[in-house]
Amino acid sequence: MKDLSRKQQAILQFIETFLEENDYPPTIRDIQNELGISSTSVVDYNLKALGSDIDEQALGFNWLTALTWGKYTFIPAIDIKTMLDDDSVDVQDTFPLGGFLNLSGFSTNEIYGRHTGLARLVADRALQAARARSGSGPLPPT
């Protein structure tokens, strides 16, 4: 058997400890969060190198653009994801939802789902006119 990388050794150690404490295996996200790994795909790669048979298929669509109209700039975005395989994958191993700045009422990664959709709209207004009216004078030319 080939030598394990440090990351693979850490993953194995965490799985062993987690199993002893909880009597069930950790999710991919548990491993990612505990070991500070950058993404679930890195965890998945290392699990497959260790002999894991986890195989998930997902489809995603992400759209983002910026539109300027006068002093206003709008940035609409849509992010949609769905699982293509059967329901045998734990829901915790699918898509995390929740929280940027806790505006949704949920913490980051607090809720999960097999199908997710997120739409957002950011609006920005040019501040040059507001600054000129506030008495601080016009902005210097750029």
PAZAPA-4460 file (N, C-alpha, C; in steps of 0.05 Angstrom, whole numbers, plus 32768, in hexadecimal, padded with zeros to 4 digits):
% residues 142
    n_x    n_y    n_z   ca_x   ca_y   ca_z    c_x    c_y    c_z   seq   type   mol
   8011   7FE8   8000   8000   8000   8000   8012   8019   8000     1      M     A
   800A   802D   7FF1   801A   8045   7FEF   8017   8056   8009     2      K     A
   802B   8067   800D   802A   8078   8024   8013   808C   8022     3      D     A
   8007   8092   8039   7FF1   80A6   8039   7FFD   80C2   803D     4      L     A
   7FEF   80D5   8030   7FF7   80F1   8034   7FEF   80FA   8050     5      S     A
   7FF9   8111   8059   7FF2   811B   8073   7FD4   8120   8075     6      R     A
   7FC8   812B   805F   7FAC   8130   805F   7F9C   8117   8061     7      K     A
   7FA4   8101   8053   7F96   80E8   8055   7F99   80DC   8071     8      Q     A
   7FB0   80DE   807D   7FB4   80D5   8098   7FA2   80E4   80AC     9      Q     A
   7FA0   80FE   80A8   7F8E   810E   80B9   7F71   8107   80B5    10      A     A
   7F69   8101   809D   7F4D   80F9   8097   7F48   80DF   80A5    11      I     A
   7F5A   80CB   80A2   7F55   80B1   80AF   7F54   80B4   80CD    12      L     A
   7F66   80C4   80D9   7F65   80C8   80F6   7F4B   80D5   80FF    13      Q     A
   7F42   80E9   80F0   7F29   80F6   80F7   7F11   80E2   80F5    14      F     A
   7F10   80D2   80E0   7EFA   80BF   80DC   7EFA   80AB   80F3    15      I     A
   7F12   80A1   80FB   7F13   808E   8112   7F09   809B   812B    16      E     A
   7F12   80B4   8131   7F09   80C2   814A   7EEB   80C7   8149    17      T     A
   7EE2   80D1   8132   7EC5   80D7   812F   7EB4   80BE   8134    18      F     A
   7EBC   80A7   8127   7EAE   808E   812B   7EAC   8086   8148    19      L     A
   7EC3   8088   8156   7EC4   8081   8172   7EB1   8092   8183    20      E     A
   7EAF   80AC   817D   7E9F   80BE   818D   7E81   80BE   8185    21      E     A
   7E7B   80B7   816C   7E5F   80BB   8163   7E51   80A1   8159    22      N     A
   7E60   808C   8155   7E55   8072   814B   7E49   8074   812F    23      D     A
   7E50   8088   8120   7E4A   808A   8103   7E60   809B   80F6    24      Y     A
   7E64   8097   80DC   7E7A   80A5   80CF   7E74   80C2   80CA    25      P     A
   7E89   80D2   80C7   7E85   80EF   80C2   7E7D   80F3   80A4    26      P     A
   7E70   8109   809F   7E6A   8111   8084   7E83   811D   8077    27      T     A
   7E82   8121   805D   7E98   812E   804F   7E9B   814A   805B    28      I     A
   7E85   8158   8060   7E87   8173   806B   7E92   8173   8087    29      R     A
   7E8C   815F   8097   7E98   815D   80B2   7EB7   815C   80B0    30      D     A
   7EC0   814B   809D   7EDD   8149   8099   7EE9   8163   8090    31      I     A
   7EDC   8170   807C   7EE5   8189   8072   7EE8   819E   8088    32      Q     A
   7ED3   81A1   8098   7ED2   81B6   80AD   7EE7   81B0   80C3    33      N     A
   7EE9   8197   80CB   7EFA   8190   80E1   7F18   8193   80DA    34      E     A
   7F1F   818C   80C1   7F3B   818D   80B9   7F42   81A6   80AA    35      L     A
   7F2F   81B8   80A6   7F35   81D1   8098   7F3C   81CE   807B    36      G     A
   7F30   81BA   806E   7F36   81B4   8052   7F25   81C8   8041    37      I     A
   7F31   81D1   802B   7F26   81E7   801B   7F0B   81E1   800E    38      S     A
   7F06   81C8   8006   7EEC   81C1   7FF9   7EE6   81A4   7FFD    39      S     A
   7ECC   819E   7FF9   7EC3   8182   7FFB   7ECF   8171   7FE5    40      T     A
   7ED6   817D   7FCE   7EE2   816D   7FB9   7EFE   8163   7FC1    41      S     A
   7F0C   8173   7FD1   7F27   816A   7FDA   7F23   8152   7FEE    42      V     A
   7F0F   8154   7FFF   7F09   813E   8011   7F02   8125   8001    43      V     A
   7EF0   8129   7FED   7EE7   8112   7FDC   7EFF   8105   7FCE    44      D     A
   7F11   8115   7FC3   7F28   810B   7FB5   7F39   80F9   7FC8    45      Y     A
   7F3E   8103   7FE0   7F4E   80F4   7FF3   7F3F   80DB   7FFD    46      N     A
   7F25   80DD   8001   7F16   80C5   8009   7F18   80AF   7FF3    47      L     A
   7F15   80B8   7FDA   7F17   80A4   7FC4   7F33   8098   7FC3    48      K     A
   7F48   80A8   7FC9   7F63   809E   7FC9   7F67   808A   7FE0    49      A     A
   7F57   808C   7FF5   7F57   807A   800C   7F45   8061   8007    50      L     A
   7F36   8062   7FF0   7F25   804B   7FEA   7F08   804F   7FEE    51      G     A
   7EFF   8068   7FF2   7EE2   806D   7FF6   7ED3   8069   7FDC    52      S     A
   7EBA   8060   7FDF   7EA9   805C   7FC7   7E93   8071   7FC4    53      D     A
   7E96   8088   7FD1   7E83   809D   7FCF   7E83   80A8   7FB3    54      I     A
   7E6C   80A9   7FA6   7E6A   80B3   7F8B   7E51   80C4   7F89    55      D     A
   7E54   80DE   7F88   7E3D   80F0   7F86   7E3D   80FD   7F6A    56      E     A
   7E25   8102   7F5F   7E23   8110   7F46   7E10   8127   7F4B    57      Q     A
   7E19   813F   7F43   7E09   8157   7F47   7E0A   8168   7F2E    58      A     A
   7DF6   8179   7F2C   7DF5   818C   7F16   7DF1   81A8   7F22    59      L     A
   7E00   81BB   7F18   7DFD   81D6   7F23   7DFC   81EB   7F0D    60      G     A
   7DEF   8201   7F13   7DED   8218   7F01   7DF2   8231   7F11    61      F     A
   7E04   8242   7F08   7E0A   825B   7F17   7E0A   8272   7F02    62      N     A
   7DFB   8287   7F07   7DFA   829E   7EF6   7DFE   82B7   7F06    63      W     A
   7E0F   82C9   7EFD   7E15   82E2   7F0B   7E1B   82F7   7EF5    64      L     A
   7E10   830F   7EF8   7E15   8325   7EE6   7E13   833F   7EF4    65      T     A
   7E1C   8354   7EE8   7E19   836F   7EF3   7E0C   8381   7EDE    66      A     A
   7DF8   8390   7EE7   7DE9   83A2   7ED5   7DEA   83BE   7EE1    67      L     A
   7DF2   83D1   7ED1   7DF3   83ED   7EDA   7DDD   83FD   7ECC    68      T     A
   7DCF   840D   7EDC   7DB9   841D   7ED1   7DBB   8438   7EE0    69      W     A
   7DC6   844C   7ED2   7DCA   8466   7EDF   7DDE   8464   7EF6    70      G     A
   7DD6   846D   7F0D   7DE7   846C   7F25   7DE6   8451   7F33    71      K     A
   7DD5   843F   7F2A   7DD0   8426   7F37   7DDE   840F   7F29    72      Y     A
   7DE9   83FD   7F38   7DF4   83E4   7F2E   7DE6   83CD   7F3D    73      T     A
   7DDB   83BA   7F2E   7DCE   83A3   7F39   7DDE   838A   7F32    74      F     A
   7DE1   8378   7F45   7DEF   835F   7F40   7DDD   8348   7F48    75      I     A
   7DCE   833E   7F34   7DBD   8327   7F3A   7DCD   830D   7F37    76      P     A
   7DC6   82F9   7F46   7DD4   82DF   7F44   7DC0   82C8   7F4A    77      A     A
   7DC4   82B2   7F3D   7DB4   829A   7F42   7DC8   8282   7F45    78      I     A
   7DC3   8271   7F58   7DD4   8259   7F5C   7DC1   8242   7F62    79      D     A
   7DC0   822E   7F50   7DAE   8217   7F53   7DBF   81FE   7F51    80      I     A
   7DBA   81EB   7F63   7DC8   81D1   7F64   7DB4   81BB   7F6A    81      K     A
   7DB9   81A4   7F5E   7DA8   818C   7F64   7DB9   8173   7F62    82      T     A
   7DB2   815F   7F72   7DBF   8145   7F71   7DB2   8135   7F5B    83      M     A
   7DC2   8127   7F4B   7DB8   8116   7F35   7DB6   80F9   7F3D    84      L     A
   7DC3   80F0   7F52   7DC2   80D4   7F59   7DAA   80CE   7F6B    85      D     A
   7DA8   80B6   7F74   7D91   80AE   7F85   7D92   80BB   7FA0    86      D     A
   7D7F   80B5   7FB1   7D7D   80C1   7FCC   7D8F   80B3   7FE1    87      D     A
   7DA2   80A3   7FD8   7DB1   8094   7FEC   7DC7   80A5   7FF9    88      S     A
   7DCE   80BC   7FED   7DE2   80CD   7FF9   7DD6   80DD   8010    89      V     A
   7DE4   80DE   8026   7DDA   80ED   803D   7DD7   810B   8035    90      D     A
   7DC1   8117   803F   7DBC   8132   8038   7DD2   8145   8042    91      V     A
   7DE0   813D   8057   7DF5   814E   8062   7E0D   814F   804F    92      Q     A
   7E0E   813D   803C   7E25   813C   8029   7E1E   814B   800F    93      D     A
   7E08   8159   800F   7E00   8167   7FF7   7E07   8185   7FF9    94      T     A
   7DF3   8197   7FF5   7DF9   81B3   7FF3   7DF3   81C2   800C    95      F     A
   7E06   81D1   8016   7E01   81E1   802E   7DF3   81FB   8027    96      P     A
   7DE1   8204   8039   7DD4   821D   8036   7DD7   822D   804F    97      L     A
   7DCF   8246   804F   7DD0   8256   8067   7DE5   826B   8064    98      G     A
   7DE6   827B   8074   7DF2   8291   8077   7E04   82A7   8074    99      G     A
   7E09   82B2   805E   7E1A   82C9   805D   7E11   82DF   8070   100      F     A
   7E21   82E6   8083   7E1B   82FA   8098   7E02   82F3   80A7   101      L     A
   7DFA   82D9   80A6   7DE2   82CF   80B4   7DC9   82DE   80AC   102      N     A
   7DC8   82E9   8094   7DB0   82F8   808B   7D98   82E6   8086   103      L     A
   7D9D   82CC   8081   7D87   82B9   807C   7D7B   82AF   8097   104      S     A
   7D88   82B5   80AD   7D7F   82AA   80C6   7D8C   828F   80CD   105      G     A
   7D9B   8284   80BA   7DAA   826B   80BE   7DC8   8270   80BD   106      F     A
   7DD7   8262   80CD   7DF4   8264   80CC   7DFE   8257   80B2   107      S     A
   7E16   825D   80AB   7E23   8251   8093   7E23   8233   8097   108      T     A
   7E1A   8225   8082   7E19   8208   8081   7E07   81FB   8096   109      N     A
   7DF3   820A   809F   7DE1   8200   80B4   7DCC   81EE   80A9   110      E     A
   7DC3   81F2   8090   7DAF   81E1   8084   7DBA   81D6   806A   111      I     A
   7DAF   81BF   8062   7DB9   81B1   804B   7DA1   81A8   803A   112      Y     A
   7DA6   81A2   8021   7D91   8198   8010   7D9C   818A   7FF8   113      G     A
   7D8B   8178   7FEC   7D93   816A   7FD3   7D8F   817C   7FBB   114      R     A
   7D7E   8190   7FBE   7D79   81A3   7FA8   7D79   81BF   7FB4   115      H     A
   7D88   81D1   7FA9   7D8A   81EC   7FB4   7D87   8201   7F9F   116      T     A
   7D7C   8217   7FA7   7D7A   822E   7F95   7D7E   8248   7FA6   117      G     A
   7D8E   8259   7F9B   7D94   8272   7FA9   7D94   8289   7F95   118      L     A
   7D83   829D   7F9A   7D83   82B4   7F89   7D8A   82CC   7F9A   119      A     A
   7D99   82DE   7F90   7DA1   82F6   7F9F   7DA3   830E   7F8D   120      R     A
   7D9F   8325   7F98   7DA1   833E   7F89   7DB0   8352   7F9B   121      L     A
   7DC6   835C   7F91   7DD5   8371   7F9F   7DD1   838B   7F8F   122      V     A
   7DCB   83A0   7F9D   7DC6   83BA   7F90   7DDA   83CE   7F9C   123      A     A
   7DE5   83DF   7F8B   7DF9   83F2   7F93   7DF2   840D   7F85   124      D     A
   7DF4   8423   7F94   7DEE   843D   7F89   7E08   844E   7F8A   125      R     A
   7E0E   845C   7F75   7E25   846D   7F75   7E23   8482   7F8B   126      A     A
   7E38   8487   7F99   7E37   8499   7FB0   7E41   84B5   7FAA   127      L     A
   7E4B   84BA   7F92   7E56   84D4   7F8C   7E43   84EB   7F90   128      Q     A
   7E2A   84E8   7F87   7E16   84FD   7F8A   7E10   8502   7FA8   129      A     A
   7E0E   84ED   7FB7   7E08   84EF   7FD4   7E1F   84FE   7FE2   130      A     A
   7E37   84F8   7FDB   7E4E   8506   7FE8   7E4E   8523   7FE1   131      R     A
   7E48   852A   7FC8   7E47   8547   7FC0   7E32   8556   7FD0   132      A     A
   7E1B   8549   7FD5   7E05   8557   7FE4   7E0B   8558   8001   133      R     A
   7E1D   8547   800B   7E22   8547   8028   7E33   855E   8031   134      S     A
   7E3E   856D   801E   7E4E   8584   8026   7E6C   857E   8026   135      G     A
   7E74   8566   8020   7E90   8560   801F   7E9C   8566   8004   136      S     A
   7E8C   856F   7FF2   7E97   8576   7FD7   7E96   855F   7FC4   137      G     A
   7E9B   8565   7FAB   7E9B   8550   7F97   7EB3   853E   7F9A   138      P     A
   7EB1   8526   7F8F   7EC8   8514   7F8F   7EDC   851E   7F7B   139      L     A
   7EF6   851A   7F80   7F0A   8522   7F6D   7F08   8511   7F53   140      P     A
   7F0E   851D   7F3C   7F0D   850E   7F23   7F20   84F7   7F24   141      P     A
   7F19   84E1   7F16   7F2B   84C9   7F16   7F37   84C7   7EFA   142      T     A
***
